[in-house]
Amino acid sequence: QVQLVESGGGLVQAGGSLRLSCAASGRDFSNRAMGWFRQAPGKEREFVATISGSGTSTSYPDPVQGRLTISRDNDRNKGYLQMNSLKPEDTAVYYCTERKYGFRESSKRSNSYAYWGQGNQVTVSS
């Protein structure tokens, strides 16, 4: 069973930066693609970033392209989401997620993912 523990959220002013971390348990971390999703109050969960198991392929939706960067350290079983030039509309609970073992390809679909972190609040003030 894979467990994901997130850290790094908090309160930041518009234009500022935050880095979220996701520590994963289990073996063969590089054999599972990762993603980040977010959910704002009253809204559906939405995709913000994904990375392949090897780390060579990433994808982002237009609203965060160029501001958010997903990365991973397969030696440390950790994933990261670097968030720059934050806007008030980025305020949400951010979730780290992983696909099942063997699914190395990145995905934008939430139903592609099997394991989810507890969520981490990010608040951007104007």
Beta strands, then each sheet from edge to edge (+ up, - down):
strand 1: 4-7
strand 2: 10-13
strand 3: 18-24
strand 4: 34-39
strand 5: 46-51
strand 6: 58-59
strand 7: 68-73
strand 8: 78-83
strand 9: 92-98
strand 10: 115-116
strand 11: 120-125
sheet 1: 1+ 3- 8+ 7-
sheet 2: 2+ 11+ 9- 4+ 5- 6+
sheet 3: 2+ 11+ 9- 10+
end
